[in-house]
Amino acid sequence: MQLERAQTGWLATRARFAVIAVIVLAVAGITIPLLARSGTTTPPASSVKTPPALVTTSFAGYAGRAAMPGAPRLAVRAIASAGGERLAVGSADGYPAIWKQSAGGAWVLVTKPGDFPAQPGAETLTTVTHGAAGWLAVGVPGPVVLTSVNGTTWRSATGNITADLGKITSVSAAAGPRGYVILGRLAVQSGACVADVWWSPNLTTWKQAHDVNGTSGSSQTLAVAALADGFVSVGSHNGKPAAWVTSDGTTWRTIFLSGPANAQLNQIAVIGDRVAATGGSDGQGTGSAAFAVSSPDGGATWQQADLRLPAPGTVVTALAAGQREIGRASCRERV
């Protein structure tokens, strides 16, 4: 479904789709408008406002580069800003791609195919973050781990971090005053998953974290955010929602949370010491199993929050925090 932002809210650009509802969730002082789709009613013509003119943004691909089989032409997976710079990461024709926004507002491709090791198949960057030592971008498969001091010149991460991460199936990262964290999900022979977490103070040396998988069972760390004095991540342990906190990036404390059966947390947002996370059953947040939790003290204690979703079948797909304690989670009906 295509959406446009107007001063009065969000409008459906195609009236034949379901009615759009905007609801608000207050989680530990973080106000989160939830954009949701429910029902199949077409709004009356009198209620459909003319949307404002669209503002288009272009992302260039690699000129003259043959596309990888089955790869999308362009895919933008994440955007981050720091120090007056804004970067976007994703892929172009199956090759990792990083764009930087110029002073004029245009997005310029700053990576070259030769910046990356030879690859047997399509790869994409999924996360970009900035810390004291510069920028870090990560992606899959492989994984792909890239660093940059200035956001323009990129290289593969030093050390053995790419090999150490092994065959992870997902990857994300965060940066803060205590350094950088990369976390991934690794499938094991028993059919379970283990969390693979690495910490670096400077993007040069990396150390594997411990105490993230509990004593037994299956652990998935799926989203991570930086705190002033450490990091907090969320995911699941043995089919139940779970969170992990650390002050040094290597020693993590597991916190088992209440929530729906066979559920996991997929998104996280932080403002100061306040944390909000959303998720759902089987990782998709289907039906009434979509849920949210919050922590007022940097992940030390948690409580469940009422999402007040407009209808069963709603999926929480994104969560973010802004400078004025405003986050946004977009939701859609799963079909």
C-alpha positions as a Python dict, from the first residue, in 0.01 Angstrom:
ca = {
    (1, 'M'): (0, 0, 0),
    (2, 'Q'): (129, 343, -89),
    (3, 'L'): (102, 622, 167),
    (4, 'E'): (168, 994, 164),
    (5, 'R'): (223, 1224, 461),
    (6, 'A'): (-1, 1530, 481),
    (7, 'Q'): (-20, 1794, 750),
    (8, 'T'): (-338, 1633, 879),
    (9, 'G'): (-194, 1283, 901),
    (10, 'W'): (-155, 981, 673),
    (11, 'L'): (-375, 942, 367),
    (12, 'A'): (-435, 640, 148),
    (13, 'T'): (-326, 711, -207),
    (14, 'R'): (-543, 427, -337),
    (15, 'A'): (-896, 443, -198),
    (16, 'R'): (-977, 81, -282),
    (17, 'F'): (-757, -37, 4),
    (18, 'A'): (-862, -61, 364),
    (19, 'V'): (-934, 231, 592),
    (20, 'I'): (-621, 373, 756),
    (21, 'A'): (-631, 432, 1130),
    (22, 'V'): (-375, 610, 1345),
    (23, 'I'): (-361, 513, 1709),
    (24, 'V'): (-124, 614, 1984),
    (25, 'L'): (64, 402, 2233),
    (26, 'A'): (233, 568, 2531),
    (27, 'V'): (517, 342, 2645),
    (28, 'A'): (731, 463, 2933),
    (29, 'G'): (693, 820, 2818),
    (30, 'I'): (759, 738, 2452),
    (31, 'T'): (460, 830, 2237),
    (32, 'I'): (429, 592, 1943),
    (33, 'P'): (169, 663, 1672),
    (34, 'L'): (82, 331, 1511),
    (35, 'L'): (-14, 337, 1146),
    (36, 'A'): (-252, 44, 1100),
    (37, 'R'): (-469, -107, 833),
    (38, 'S'): (-791, -282, 925),
    (39, 'G'): (-1111, -380, 750),
    (40, 'T'): (-1188, -355, 380),
    (41, 'T'): (-1422, -58, 364),
    (42, 'T'): (-1366, 201, 95),
    (43, 'P'): (-1392, 553, 241),
    (44, 'P'): (-1662, 776, 88),
    (45, 'A'): (-1542, 1016, -178),
    (46, 'S'): (-1623, 1315, 41),
    (47, 'S'): (-1380, 1195, 306),
    (48, 'V'): (-1084, 1136, 74),
    (49, 'K'): (-865, 1444, 72),
    (50, 'T'): (-638, 1537, -215),
    (51, 'P'): (-285, 1441, -111),
    (52, 'P'): (3, 1687, -146),
    (53, 'A'): (250, 1659, -429),
    (54, 'L'): (491, 1370, -391),
    (55, 'V'): (856, 1441, -319),
    (56, 'T'): (1065, 1186, -504),
    (57, 'T'): (1410, 1074, -399),
    (58, 'S'): (1646, 895, -634),
    (59, 'F'): (1911, 639, -546),
    (60, 'A'): (2156, 553, -822),
    (61, 'G'): (2293, 205, -886),
    (62, 'Y'): (2630, 88, -1018),
    (63, 'A'): (2666, 207, -1375),
    (64, 'G'): (2742, -72, -1621),
    (65, 'R'): (2733, -341, -1354),
    (66, 'A'): (2548, -662, -1444),
    (67, 'A'): (2280, -754, -1192),
    (68, 'M'): (2311, -1064, -978),
    (69, 'P'): (2054, -1332, -1072),
    (70, 'G'): (1725, -1264, -898),
    (71, 'A'): (1851, -953, -720),
    (72, 'P'): (1635, -639, -697),
    (73, 'R'): (1749, -338, -895),
    (74, 'L'): (1765, -119, -585),
    (75, 'A'): (1679, -178, -219),
    (76, 'V'): (1721, 72, 67),
    (77, 'R'): (1711, -107, 403),
    (78, 'A'): (1819, 153, 663),
    (79, 'I'): (1896, 523, 705),
    (80, 'A'): (2099, 685, 983),
    (81, 'S'): (2227, 1034, 1057),
    (82, 'A'): (2509, 1168, 1275),
    (83, 'G'): (2721, 1480, 1284),
    (84, 'G'): (2515, 1649, 1016),
    (85, 'E'): (2557, 1356, 775),
    (86, 'R'): (2291, 1115, 657),
    (87, 'L'): (2358, 772, 508),
    (88, 'A'): (2137, 507, 351),
    (89, 'V'): (2235, 144, 301),
    (90, 'G'): (2096, -146, 103),
    (91, 'S'): (2184, -304, -229),
    (92, 'A'): (2207, -227, -600),
    (93, 'D'): (2171, -520, -842),
    (94, 'G'): (2264, -755, -560),
    (95, 'Y'): (2579, -570, -452),
    (96, 'P'): (2605, -390, -115),
    (97, 'A'): (2542, -18, -162),
    (98, 'I'): (2582, 294, 52),
    (99, 'W'): (2445, 635, -39),
    (100, 'K'): (2532, 968, 126),
    (101, 'Q'): (2304, 1271, 118),
    (102, 'S'): (2469, 1579, -26),
    (103, 'A'): (2421, 1936, 90),
    (104, 'G'): (2172, 1981, -192),
    (105, 'G'): (1958, 1697, -69),
    (106, 'A'): (2047, 1446, -341),
    (107, 'W'): (2162, 1093, -255),
    (108, 'V'): (2501, 1003, -401),
    (109, 'L'): (2632, 646, -427),
    (110, 'V'): (2965, 646, -240),
    (111, 'T'): (3059, 278, -268),
    (112, 'K'): (3214, 97, -563),
    (113, 'P'): (3194, -274, -648),
    (114, 'G'): (3569, -301, -592),
    (115, 'D'): (3520, -195, -228),
    (116, 'F'): (3388, -541, -141),
    (117, 'P'): (3531, -893, -158),
    (118, 'A'): (3412, -1115, -444),
    (119, 'Q'): (3076, -1270, -365),
    (120, 'P'): (2903, -1586, -493),
    (121, 'G'): (2552, -1442, -461),
    (122, 'A'): (2346, -1135, -387),
    (123, 'E'): (2418, -943, -65),
    (124, 'T'): (2251, -647, 102),
    (125, 'L'): (2334, -412, 389),
    (126, 'T'): (2064, -404, 657),
    (127, 'T'): (2196, -168, 928),
    (128, 'V'): (2414, 141, 952),
    (129, 'T'): (2521, 313, 1275),
    (130, 'H'): (2771, 578, 1391),
    (131, 'G'): (2998, 594, 1695),
    (132, 'A'): (3317, 757, 1817),
    (133, 'A'): (3539, 565, 1573),
    (134, 'G'): (3318, 627, 1269),
    (135, 'W'): (3050, 447, 1072),
    (136, 'L'): (2965, 76, 1076),
    (137, 'A'): (2743, -95, 815),
    (138, 'V'): (2647, -462, 829),
    (139, 'G'): (2447, -697, 611),
    (140, 'V'): (2384, -1052, 492),
    (141, 'P'): (2465, -1313, 383),
    (142, 'G'): (2829, -1358, 463),
    (143, 'P'): (2799, -1140, 664),
    (144, 'V'): (2909, -806, 518),
    (145, 'V'): (3086, -579, 769),
    (146, 'L'): (3206, -238, 645),
    (147, 'T'): (3357, 61, 826),
    (148, 'S'): (3426, 424, 741),
    (149, 'V'): (3578, 720, 919),
    (150, 'N'): (3398, 982, 711),
    (151, 'G'): (3098, 804, 560),
    (152, 'T'): (3243, 837, 211),
    (153, 'T'): (3536, 596, 193),
    (154, 'W'): (3448, 241, 296),
    (155, 'R'): (3644, -77, 351),
    (156, 'S'): (3588, -424, 489),
    (157, 'A'): (3622, -435, 867),
    (158, 'T'): (3969, -515, 993),
    (159, 'G'): (4047, -824, 1196),
    (160, 'N'): (3861, -1151, 1165),
    (161, 'I'): (3511, -1026, 1243),
    (162, 'T'): (3351, -1136, 915),
    (163, 'A'): (3488, -1490, 949),
    (164, 'D'): (3405, -1499, 1321),
    (165, 'L'): (3041, -1416, 1259),
    (166, 'G'): (3019, -1722, 1034),
    (167, 'K'): (2694, -1821, 866),
    (168, 'I'): (2452, -1599, 1050),
    (169, 'T'): (2108, -1560, 896),
    (170, 'S'): (2039, -1205, 1018),
    (171, 'V'): (2252, -922, 1148),
    (172, 'S'): (2206, -584, 1317),
    (173, 'A'): (2428, -336, 1497),
    (174, 'A'): (2432, -41, 1737),
    (175, 'A'): (2687, 215, 1851),
    (176, 'G'): (2707, 425, 2166),
    (177, 'P'): (2942, 564, 2430),
    (178, 'R'): (3052, 209, 2519),
    (179, 'G'): (3151, 113, 2164),
    (180, 'Y'): (2991, -99, 1893),
    (181, 'V'): (2788, -419, 1900),
    (182, 'I'): (2705, -655, 1615),
    (183, 'L'): (2452, -929, 1680),
    (184, 'G'): (2332, -1211, 1462),
    (185, 'R'): (2119, -1524, 1462),
    (186, 'L'): (2291, -1855, 1391),
    (187, 'A'): (2104, -2180, 1326),
    (188, 'V'): (2252, -2494, 1484),
    (189, 'Q'): (2213, -2863, 1397),
    (190, 'S'): (1946, -2929, 1659),
    (191, 'G'): (1714, -2688, 1480),
    (192, 'A'): (1753, -2426, 1750),
    (193, 'C'): (1917, -2085, 1716),
    (194, 'V'): (2199, -1929, 1913),
    (195, 'A'): (2283, -1563, 1955),
    (196, 'D'): (2615, -1453, 1810),
    (197, 'V'): (2717, -1118, 1960),
    (198, 'W'): (3043, -925, 1914),
    (199, 'W'): (3167, -602, 2073),
    (200, 'S'): (3434, -354, 1967),
    (201, 'P'): (3559, -37, 2135),
    (202, 'N'): (3705, 106, 1815),
    (203, 'L'): (3599, -89, 1500),
    (204, 'T'): (3946, -245, 1494),
    (205, 'T'): (3942, -523, 1753),
    (206, 'W'): (3637, -738, 1825),
    (207, 'K'): (3554, -960, 2121),
    (208, 'Q'): (3281, -1223, 2132),
    (209, 'A'): (3018, -1171, 2401),
    (210, 'H'): (2905, -1443, 2638),
    (211, 'D'): (2607, -1510, 2866),
    (212, 'V'): (2360, -1436, 2585),
    (213, 'N'): (2231, -1790, 2524),
    (214, 'G'): (2127, -1887, 2876),
    (215, 'T'): (2214, -2229, 3006),
    (216, 'S'): (2029, -2422, 2735),
    (217, 'G'): (1770, -2391, 2461),
    (218, 'S'): (1731, -2157, 2169),
    (219, 'S'): (1816, -1786, 2182),
    (220, 'Q'): (1763, -1519, 1918),
    (221, 'T'): (1888, -1161, 1961),
    (222, 'L'): (1702, -968, 1692),
    (223, 'A'): (1736, -595, 1771),
    (224, 'V'): (1985, -390, 1970),
    (225, 'A'): (2015, -29, 2086),
    (226, 'A'): (2278, 171, 2271),
    (227, 'L'): (2235, 319, 2617),
    (228, 'A'): (2446, 583, 2787),
    (229, 'D'): (2615, 313, 2993),
    (230, 'G'): (2589, 4, 2773),
    (231, 'F'): (2349, -175, 2538),
    (232, 'V'): (2010, -345, 2546),
    (233, 'S'): (1890, -609, 2300),
    (234, 'V'): (1566, -802, 2255),
    (235, 'G'): (1457, -1125, 2090),
    (236, 'S'): (1348, -1459, 2232),
    (237, 'H'): (1467, -1753, 2441),
    (238, 'N'): (1295, -2090, 2403),
    (239, 'G'): (995, -1933, 2229),
    (240, 'K'): (941, -1664, 2492),
    (241, 'P'): (1021, -1291, 2468),
    (242, 'A'): (1355, -1202, 2621),
    (243, 'A'): (1586, -904, 2668),
    (244, 'W'): (1956, -872, 2740),
    (245, 'V'): (2147, -585, 2902),
    (246, 'T'): (2519, -515, 2930),
    (247, 'S'): (2746, -240, 3054),
    (248, 'D'): (3061, -356, 2875),
    (249, 'G'): (2934, -516, 2554),
    (250, 'T'): (3065, -863, 2640),
    (251, 'T'): (2889, -977, 2958),
    (252, 'W'): (2513, -981, 2908),
    (253, 'R'): (2234, -1049, 3158),
    (254, 'T'): (1930, -1236, 3025),
    (255, 'I'): (1585, -1116, 3132),
    (256, 'F'): (1290, -1344, 3058),
    (257, 'L'): (971, -1154, 2977),
    (258, 'S'): (600, -1235, 2970),
    (259, 'G'): (418, -1237, 2639),
    (260, 'P'): (229, -1453, 2390),
    (261, 'A'): (335, -1813, 2330),
    (262, 'N'): (596, -1869, 2059),
    (263, 'A'): (669, -1497, 2053),
    (264, 'Q'): (972, -1280, 2004),
    (265, 'L'): (1060, -910, 2012),
    (266, 'N'): (1172, -765, 1680),
    (267, 'Q'): (1200, -386, 1721),
    (268, 'I'): (1351, -164, 1988),
    (269, 'A'): (1367, 210, 2055),
    (270, 'V'): (1550, 400, 2331),
    (271, 'I'): (1528, 751, 2476),
    (272, 'G'): (1761, 804, 2770),
    (273, 'D'): (1694, 515, 3009),
    (274, 'R'): (1350, 443, 2869),
    (275, 'V'): (1315, 150, 2630),
    (276, 'A'): (1023, 29, 2420),
    (277, 'A'): (1012, -293, 2217),
    (278, 'T'): (747, -456, 1998),
    (279, 'G'): (701, -802, 1854),
    (280, 'G'): (462, -1089, 1813),
    (281, 'S'): (411, -1459, 1767),
    (282, 'D'): (636, -1640, 1519),
    (283, 'G'): (818, -1313, 1461),
    (284, 'Q'): (536, -1156, 1262),
    (285, 'G'): (306, -1011, 1526),
    (286, 'T'): (-2, -1182, 1381),
    (287, 'G'): (-349, -1128, 1525),
    (288, 'S'): (-391, -1042, 1888),
    (289, 'A'): (-44, -1185, 1955),
    (290, 'A'): (117, -856, 1855),
    (291, 'F'): (246, -698, 2174),
    (292, 'A'): (474, -435, 2326),
    (293, 'V'): (688, -411, 2638),
    (294, 'S'): (866, -120, 2800),
    (295, 'S'): (1136, -50, 3054),
    (296, 'P'): (1184, 273, 3252),
    (297, 'D'): (1534, 187, 3371),
    (298, 'G'): (1751, 85, 3077),
    (299, 'G'): (1619, -271, 3051),
    (300, 'A'): (1656, -369, 3419),
    (301, 'T'): (1281, -413, 3468),
    (302, 'W'): (1003, -455, 3211),
    (303, 'Q'): (626, -440, 3189),
    (304, 'Q'): (384, -527, 2910),
    (305, 'A'): (199, -242, 2737),
    (306, 'D'): (-136, -232, 2560),
    (307, 'L'): (-88, -183, 2186),
    (308, 'R'): (-461, -117, 2130),
    (309, 'L'): (-440, -246, 1777),
    (310, 'P'): (-744, -169, 1560),
    (311, 'A'): (-813, -529, 1452),
    (312, 'P'): (-678, -884, 1461),
    (313, 'G'): (-419, -954, 1195),
    (314, 'T'): (-227, -630, 1248),
    (315, 'V'): (151, -647, 1216),
    (316, 'V'): (396, -412, 1386),
    (317, 'T'): (673, -355, 1133),
    (318, 'A'): (884, -65, 1263),
    (319, 'L'): (958, 133, 1577),
    (320, 'A'): (1167, 446, 1625),
    (321, 'A'): (1234, 720, 1879),
    (322, 'G'): (1285, 1087, 1799),
    (323, 'Q'): (1430, 1391, 1969),
    (324, 'R'): (1096, 1481, 2126),
    (325, 'E'): (1025, 1136, 2262),
    (326, 'I'): (824, 1042, 1956),
    (327, 'G'): (852, 707, 1785),
    (328, 'R'): (662, 554, 1500),
    (329, 'A'): (560, 195, 1449),
    (330, 'S'): (394, 115, 1118),
    (331, 'C'): (149, -171, 1106),
    (332, 'R'): (-33, -352, 831),
    (333, 'E'): (-279, -636, 807),
    (334, 'R'): (-112, -963, 722),
    (335, 'V'): (-259, -1142, 417),
}
